[in-house]
Amino acid sequence: GAVVSQHPSWVICKSGTSVKIECRSLDFQATTMFWYRQFPKQSLMLMATSNEGSKATYEQGVEKDKFLINHASLTLSTLTVTSAHPEDSSFYICSAEGQGHQPQHFGDGTRLSIL
Amino acid sequence: KQEVTQIPAALSVPEGENLVLNCSFTDSAIYNLQWFRQDPGKGLTSLLLIQSSQREQTSGRLNASLDKSSGRSTLYIAASQPGDSATYLCAVNGDAGNMLTFGGGTRLMVKP
């Protein structure tokens, strides 16, 4: 079945550091990738949608200069949290969909802890 | 704007009980609806996907129903087991594109 790999699974770093999270579709080509954020005991909130080779579309209230998304190939999208601060600590989950309105397949998430 | 609500927010039951989780959505123009399971600190596992033209889907002890006109879906879990303990998320896929709107989830605890 379709597999989405997300890396790293957990990162702890100091305030001010920029952190890059990778999302890869391992056995299919992902025309669209989605990035979600989840706070403890809350549901997933869509941050942005990215299509290969074009700029990401950000949801209202999400700072595009803070959360840089790159979708350079059909199998890889990256989310970079720039100059991360403690309030950016959260669980970030990516998903990927193939062509033709296929269901999204989710990565295992990345737990980001900013000290 | 689509809004998805799940009731109850948390549920604790003894092992063996049959249970129902509820999901409601405000905009009935949907493409499909999915139920996911999420274990603590983990990603999402898709359980069932119901297309807008379908009324229900079954997988093992799980049965999901969809009443699109009333904006409701239920997830029925038969003979619950401690291993079923997790958070269950309902997500609606809008008609205009492949964007999922998630409910707040139901945290289920099945006690041995």
Interface residues (C-beta under 8 A of the other chain):
Chain A: Q6 T32 F34 K41 Q42 S43 L44 M45 L46 T49 F91 I93 S95 E97 H101 Q102 P103 Q104 H105 F106 G107 D108 G109 R111
Chain B: Y31 N32 Q34 F36 G41 K42 G43 L44 S46 L49 L89 N98 M99 L100 T101 F102 G103 G104 G105 R107
